[in-house]
Amino acid sequence: MTTMQAETTQQENALPPGMMTPEELALFADMRARLAPALQAIVDLEGWQHGLTDAEWQILNLILDGHQHKEIAARAGIREKTVKQHVAAIFKKFLVASRAELSAKMFRMVR
């Protein structure tokens, strides 16, 4: 296989932006399961919410469960555009730029 063919194959197999591989989804699900008790303890602490709204907390939990925007919209009963707005607000409040950064930050917070 030539270099050009290899690059074409990689591009064809690449996921669209924002999509996760099955391995990444499994990692998120595993991380969420391990973090759930600690996250709940943090959430239960009075006043600790990073200024998140109830809707943002719902979206955050669905993100940590590994759900994509379309799935989150269906589960929350809102439009996908609204989900994207909530995700942007969550990223801004946690000072992160991706789901991976968000998960890593949440993990560090509960360690």
Secondary structure as the mmCIF struct_conf table of DSSP 4:
data_model
#
loop_
_struct_conf.conf_type_id
_struct_conf.id
_struct_conf.beg_label_comp_id
_struct_conf.beg_label_asym_id
_struct_conf.beg_label_seq_id
_struct_conf.end_label_comp_id
_struct_conf.end_label_asym_id
_struct_conf.end_label_seq_id
HELX_RH_AL_P HELX_RH_AL_P1 THR A 3 ASN A 13
HELX_LH_PP_P HELX_LH_PP_P1 ALA A 14 PRO A 16
TURN_TY1_P TURN_TY1_P1 PRO A 17 GLY A 18
HELX_RH_AL_P HELX_RH_AL_P2 PRO A 22 ASP A 44
BEND BEND1 LEU A 45 LEU A 45
TURN_TY1_P TURN_TY1_P2 GLU A 46 GLY A 47
BEND BEND2 GLN A 49 GLN A 49
TURN_TY1_P TURN_TY1_P3 HIS A 50 GLY A 51
HELX_RH_AL_P HELX_RH_AL_P3 ASP A 54 LEU A 64
TURN_TY1_P TURN_TY1_P4 ASP A 65 GLY A 66
HELX_RH_AL_P HELX_RH_AL_P4 HIS A 69 ALA A 76
TURN_TY1_P TURN_TY1_P5 GLY A 77 GLY A 77
BEND BEND3 ILE A 78 ILE A 78
HELX_RH_AL_P HELX_RH_AL_P5 GLU A 80 PHE A 94
TURN_TY1_P TURN_TY1_P6 LEU A 95 LEU A 95
BEND BEND4 ALA A 97 SER A 98
HELX_RH_AL_P HELX_RH_AL_P6 ARG A 99 VAL A 110
#
